[in-house]
Amino acid sequence: MTDENRTHEANDAEGRTPSDLTDGRGGRGAVPEFSRPEFLPAGETLPSHGDQPRNDGWSQLGDPPGLNRWDRPGPGGQVGNPGYDDWTGRQGPPVAGAGDGGWGDPSGRPRQDTAVFAVPGSPPPPPSRAFGLGPGWAPPPGGQAAPPGPGPYGAFGGPVAPAGRGPRTGTLAILAVLIALLASTLGSVGTYLLTRPSGSDLDPSYRLGTAPSGSSSRAPESIAGVASKVLPSVVSLSVNAGTSSSTGSGFLIKGGYVVTNNHVVAGAEPNSDQIQVQFSNRKSTSAHVVGRDPESDLAVVKPDETFGAPEIALGNSDNVVVGDPVVAIGSPLGLTGTVTSGIVSALNRPVQAGEENSSDTTWLSAIQTDAAINPGNSGGPLVNAAGEVIGVNSAIATLGRSVGGQSGSIGLGFAIPVNHARRVAEELVTTGSAKKSRIGITIDATYQGTGVRIETEAKQGNQPVEPNGPADKAGLKPGDVILEVNGTVLQDGNELIALIRNKAPGEKLTIKFQRGGQEKTATVIIGAAPAQPTPSPS
């Protein structure tokens, strides 16, 4: 091989364009037109003209056949310089096993003389891509031999393939997400392990089992049965009178009327729509006052609609005894349809009903119960085990007023007996007012002894015993001390007033009294006070 051809070969190695190649005859010119390369399987060579194999093609791994890399002319034109590599210009040791067959194999095996592409009569085509040699390709300084090991031409001088492409951005993003999830999981596990309860109380297989099967139906005499019967007839009332407002409860009676407490609707103007009535189905309508009786703390209102609500059954309060089970239903603190239960704790308990510091306060002979009654229950029914009304919830006893001005139940609730409420409601619906029961005496409020003493002299123009009144007709005199009424021992004058107001005019009272140290008995027929117009709310 001549120096010119070697130079051309070096040009091929440097990646020059085909225009820089020779024409194959030692001079520059047009590159001969290549024919289509033939691809041969490994271990075969292209045949030459005649029957002899050609050796002017290029092998897969080395130089043209017959030329050893160390037989190429060196810088001084000599051939076989074992310390000079004319491809790279570096000094280097000869390759063991290299001979005239091309590149040698470090193991000493002869090279594989397999031709890949060969074009008859022309040098090999230039490489399709030229890769830079990269850092460290130059010979070491001072003419030192290149150290053994991998370099830009590989461990044994072979060209190094270009580095492969790195992972794509999408792959890196997926890896980042997986790492973040793994870190989060490990952090959660670590937190659980650090904060879990100590000991062996945890049981992953712990189960409480399924809920037992059953029925929601209840016996009619049970509290649930009574509540389901009565609730549709109970309503809640709200009054908005501009400067004042109030809430309470009530129950539906015959004719679509609603019975409630007077102090619930006392602020509403007559024939106004300031009252709103809400039924158990949560439907609401306006209502107006039909009549009210401040002395008994009862009132009747008429809603515009009843939405098909049933009327409630009225019982007989004279048949109630202490210990009977009772159920109270109403809207305490605006909580509609609240049901509480208890027993009858006492009978004929004198209590003051109505709003405090009001002229509409009165004394009642009430049924006492421990069923919870709270503000908002006023006017609601107190029913027996048959679901019949035996009283109208009206008042509670407290230990003192709370910060908000109201106090809750302490188990001392009071209801107006239904027999009294029945009479008052009938009178309010028929006449618009209720009769006031009286016996025509004036009570001595300064008396501290047993029973109730009648005044001994007139006070503020009122005679101790009204002439020709019920007491006068029964034979009572000023200064007499009333000890019992219908067998009930009196403790004070308020109890006597409550017992009388709890009766209807025309009813009889058996009175035991004391006069001059002697006990006597008289029968008094209750009378009615002169009719007066119902007071309008201020």
Secondary structure in CASP SS format (residue, H / E / C, confidence):
PFRMAT SS
TARGET T0000
AUTHOR 0000-0000-0000
METHOD secondary structure of the structure
MODEL  1
M C 1.00
T C 1.00
D H 1.00
E H 1.00
N H 1.00
R H 1.00
T H 1.00
H H 1.00
E H 1.00
A H 1.00
N H 1.00
D H 1.00
A H 1.00
E H 1.00
G C 1.00
R C 1.00
T C 1.00
P H 1.00
S H 1.00
D H 1.00
L C 1.00
T E 1.00
D C 1.00
G C 1.00
R C 1.00
G C 1.00
G C 1.00
R E 1.00
G C 1.00
A C 1.00
V C 1.00
P C 1.00
E C 1.00
F C 1.00
S C 1.00
R C 1.00
P C 1.00
E C 1.00
F C 1.00
L C 1.00
P C 1.00
A C 1.00
G C 1.00
E C 1.00
T C 1.00
L C 1.00
P E 1.00
S C 1.00
H C 1.00
G C 1.00
D C 1.00
Q C 1.00
P E 1.00
R C 1.00
N C 1.00
D C 1.00
G C 1.00
W C 1.00
S E 1.00
Q C 1.00
L C 1.00
G C 1.00
D C 1.00
P C 1.00
P C 1.00
G C 1.00
L C 1.00
N C 1.00
R H 1.00
W H 1.00
D H 1.00
R C 1.00
P E 1.00
G C 1.00
P C 1.00
G C 1.00
G C 1.00
Q C 1.00
V E 1.00
G C 1.00
N C 1.00
P C 1.00
G C 1.00
Y E 1.00
D E 1.00
D C 1.00
W C 1.00
T C 1.00
G C 1.00
R E 1.00
Q E 1.00
G C 1.00
P C 1.00
P C 1.00
V C 1.00
A C 1.00
G C 1.00
A C 1.00
G E 1.00
D C 1.00
G C 1.00
G E 1.00
W C 1.00
G C 1.00
D C 1.00
P C 1.00
S C 1.00
G C 1.00
R C 1.00
P C 1.00
R C 1.00
Q C 1.00
D C 1.00
T C 1.00
A E 1.00
V C 1.00
F C 1.00
A C 1.00
V C 1.00
P C 1.00
G C 1.00
S C 1.00
P C 1.00
P C 1.00
P C 1.00
P C 1.00
P C 1.00
S C 1.00
R C 1.00
A C 1.00
F C 1.00
G C 1.00
L C 1.00
G C 1.00
P C 1.00
G C 1.00
W C 1.00
A C 1.00
P C 1.00
P C 1.00
P H 1.00
G H 1.00
G H 1.00
Q C 1.00
A C 1.00
A C 1.00
P C 1.00
P C 1.00
G C 1.00
P C 1.00
G C 1.00
P C 1.00
Y C 1.00
G C 1.00
A C 1.00
F C 1.00
G C 1.00
G C 1.00
P C 1.00
V C 1.00
A C 1.00
P C 1.00
A C 1.00
G C 1.00
R C 1.00
G C 1.00
P C 1.00
R C 1.00
T H 1.00
G H 1.00
T H 1.00
L H 1.00
A H 1.00
I H 1.00
L H 1.00
A H 1.00
V H 1.00
L H 1.00
I H 1.00
A H 1.00
L H 1.00
L H 1.00
A H 1.00
S H 1.00
T H 1.00
L H 1.00
G H 1.00
S H 1.00
V H 1.00
G H 1.00
T H 1.00
Y H 1.00
L H 1.00
L H 1.00
T H 1.00
R C 1.00
P C 1.00
S C 1.00
G C 1.00
S C 1.00
D C 1.00
L C 1.00
D C 1.00
P C 1.00
S C 1.00
Y C 1.00
R C 1.00
L C 1.00
G C 1.00
T C 1.00
A C 1.00
P C 1.00
S C 1.00
G C 1.00
S C 1.00
S C 1.00
S C 1.00
R C 1.00
A C 1.00
P C 1.00
E C 1.00
S C 1.00
I H 1.00
A H 1.00
G H 1.00
V H 1.00
A H 1.00
S H 1.00
K H 1.00
V H 1.00
L H 1.00
P H 1.00
S H 1.00
V E 1.00
V E 1.00
S E 1.00
L E 1.00
S E 1.00
V E 1.00
N E 1.00
A C 1.00
G C 1.00
T C 1.00
S C 1.00
S E 1.00
S E 1.00
T E 1.00
G E 1.00
S E 1.00
G E 1.00
F E 1.00
L E 1.00
I E 1.00
K H 1.00
G H 1.00
G H 1.00
Y E 1.00
V E 1.00
V E 1.00
T E 1.00
N C 1.00
N H 1.00
H H 1.00
V H 1.00
V H 1.00
A C 1.00
G C 1.00
A C 1.00
E C 1.00
P C 1.00
N C 1.00
S C 1.00
D C 1.00
Q C 1.00
I E 1.00
Q E 1.00
V E 1.00
Q E 1.00
F C 1.00
S C 1.00
N C 1.00
R C 1.00
K C 1.00
S E 1.00
T E 1.00
S E 1.00
A E 1.00
H E 1.00
V E 1.00
V E 1.00
G E 1.00
R E 1.00
D E 1.00
P C 1.00
E C 1.00
S C 1.00
D C 1.00
L E 1.00
A E 1.00
V E 1.00
V E 1.00
K E 1.00
P E 1.00
D C 1.00
E C 1.00
T C 1.00
F C 1.00
G C 1.00
A C 1.00
P C 1.00
E C 1.00
I C 1.00
A C 1.00
L E 1.00
G C 1.00
N C 1.00
S H 1.00
D H 1.00
N H 1.00
V C 1.00
V C 1.00
V C 1.00
G C 1.00
D C 1.00
P E 1.00
V E 1.00
V E 1.00
A E 1.00
I E 1.00
G E 1.00
S C 1.00
P H 1.00
L H 1.00
G H 1.00
L C 1.00
T C 1.00
G C 1.00
T E 1.00
V E 1.00
T E 1.00
S E 1.00
G E 1.00
I E 1.00
V E 1.00
S E 1.00
A E 1.00
L E 1.00
N E 1.00
R E 1.00
P E 1.00
V E 1.00
Q E 1.00
A E 1.00
G C 1.00
E C 1.00
E C 1.00
N C 1.00
S C 1.00
S C 1.00
D C 1.00
T C 1.00
T E 1.00
W E 1.00
L E 1.00
S E 1.00
A E 1.00
I E 1.00
Q E 1.00
T E 1.00
D C 1.00
A C 1.00
A C 1.00
I C 1.00
N C 1.00
P C 1.00
G C 1.00
N C 1.00
S C 1.00
G C 1.00
G C 1.00
P E 1.00
L E 1.00
V E 1.00
N C 1.00
A C 1.00
A C 1.00
G C 1.00
E C 1.00
V E 1.00
I E 1.00
G E 1.00
V E 1.00
N E 1.00
S E 1.00
A E 1.00
I E 1.00
A C 1.00
T C 1.00
L C 1.00
G C 1.00
R C 1.00
S C 1.00
V C 1.00
G C 1.00
G C 1.00
Q C 1.00
S C 1.00
G C 1.00
S C 1.00
I C 1.00
G C 1.00
L C 1.00
G E 1.00
F E 1.00
A E 1.00
I E 1.00
P E 1.00
V H 1.00
N H 1.00
H H 1.00
A H 1.00
R H 1.00
R H 1.00
V H 1.00
A H 1.00
E H 1.00
E H 1.00
L H 1.00
V H 1.00
T H 1.00
T H 1.00
G C 1.00
S C 1.00
A C 1.00
K C 1.00
K C 1.00
S E 1.00
R E 1.00
I C 1.00
G C 1.00
I E 1.00
T C 1.00
I E 1.00
D C 1.00
A C 1.00
T C 1.00
Y C 1.00
Q C 1.00
G C 1.00
T C 1.00
G C 1.00
V E 1.00
R E 1.00
I E 1.00
E C 1.00
T C 1.00
E C 1.00
A C 1.00
K E 1.00
Q C 1.00
G C 1.00
N E 1.00
Q C 1.00
P C 1.00
V E 1.00
E C 1.00
P C 1.00
N C 1.00
G C 1.00
P H 1.00
A H 1.00
D H 1.00
K H 1.00
A H 1.00
G C 1.00
L C 1.00
K C 1.00
P C 1.00
G C 1.00
D C 1.00
V E 1.00
I E 1.00
L E 1.00
E E 1.00
V E 1.00
N C 1.00
G C 1.00
T E 1.00
V E 1.00
L C 1.00
Q C 1.00
D C 1.00
G H 1.00
N H 1.00
E H 1.00
L H 1.00
I H 1.00
A H 1.00
L H 1.00
I H 1.00
R H 1.00
N C 1.00
K C 1.00
A C 1.00
P C 1.00
G C 1.00
E C 1.00
K E 1.00
L E 1.00
T E 1.00
I E 1.00
K E 1.00
F E 1.00
Q E 1.00
R E 1.00
G C 1.00
G C 1.00
Q E 1.00
E E 1.00
K E 1.00
T E 1.00
A E 1.00
T E 1.00
V E 1.00
I E 1.00
I C 1.00
G E 1.00
A E 1.00
A C 1.00
P C 1.00
A C 1.00
Q C 1.00
P C 1.00
T C 1.00
P C 1.00
S C 1.00
P C 1.00
S C 1.00
END
